[in-house]
Amino acid sequence: MSIQDIIEGKKEWRAHMARVKGLPQEYQIVYKEIQKYLYKVGPVELTEGTGLLSGIVDLFEEGAAMRKDVLEVTGSDVAAFCDDLIKDSKTYADIYQESANEDVYKAIKKSSDK
């Protein structure tokens, strides 16, 4: 990754966060909780640009323009909303599980080769 890529990424992130700050307060609160949730359990692709997060902001901007309550947009279970968004994406938990399984299989194979 070049310095230019880093600078461009920061510009994109600042523009994205400016959009978030333009949302009504309740939408900002829910967005920040979604962001925290996705950073903890979310997809590997989340750190690559702002695609998924921008899509959420798009959805929130539409909901706010229609004067909907934020929970009308996400549903009352925000974690379930997030899980549904990433259901087909590879997560860090998936990578960790695969790694742990590979380590176990390698250890078993190694001990049986003796």
N, C-alpha and C positions, 0 to 999 in steps of 0.2 A: 504494500500500500504506500503510495507516494504522499508527500506532504500536500500536494494539490488535492488528492482524494480526501485527506483528513480535513482540510479547510472546507472543501465542498460539503462534506458530511456535516460539519459543524453548522454551516449556513442552512442546510436543509433542516437540521434539528431545531435551530432557532426559529425558523419560519414555521415549523410544525408546532412548537410550543407557543408561538404567538397566536396561532389559530386556537389552541386549547384555551389560552387566556381570554380569548374573545367569546367563549361559551358562557352561558349563565352559570352562576355559582354551583348549583346542584349538579350540573353536568361536569364541571371541573372536578368536583369531589369524586364522583363516580369514575371519571376518566383516570384520575390518579390512583384509585384503588385497583382498577383494571390493569393499569400499567404495572403496579407493584406485583399483582398476582401473576401476570404474564412473565415478568422478569424472573419470578421464582420458579414457576412450573412450566413456563411457556415453550414455544417452539424455538429451535435453533435458529431459524430464519429471522426471528424477531430482532436480532442484533444486526442484521443486514439491511440497512436502510430503515424507512419508516412505513413500509407498505401496509402491514396489518394495523398499526396504530393510526395511520392516516385514514384508513378505511373506517375506523371507529369514529374518528373526528368527523368525517363526512356524514356518517350516520347520525351523530349527535347534532351536527349543524342542521341537518334536515329536521330532526325531532324538535329542536329549539325553534326553528322557523315555523313549525306547525303548532307551536305552543304546547307541546306534549310534555308531561312530566318525564323525567329521565328514566324512571322505572317502568314507564309505559313502553319505552324504547328497548330496554334491556330485559325486562321482566324482573320480578322481585328477587330472584336468585342470581346475583351478578356473577358469582363463581361458575354457575352452570352456563351462563351466557358465554363466559370466557372459554370454558371447556368445549362448548359447541363450536366456537370459532377455530379452535386448534385441534379438533378431533382427528383430523387426517394428517397432522404435522408431526414430524419427529421432534421429541422433546429431549432435554438434557437428561431427564429420568430414563428415557429409553436408551440413550447412549450409555448411561451408567449401568443399567441392567445388562446390556449386551457385553460390556466390558467385564462385569463381575462373572457372568456366565462363561466367557472365554477364559478368564483366569482360572476358574474352577476346572474346566475341561482340560486346560493345559497342565494343571497340577495333577489331575487324575491320570492323564496320559503319561506324564513324566514318571509318576510313581509306579505305573504298571509296566513301563519299559525296563525297569530295574530288575 
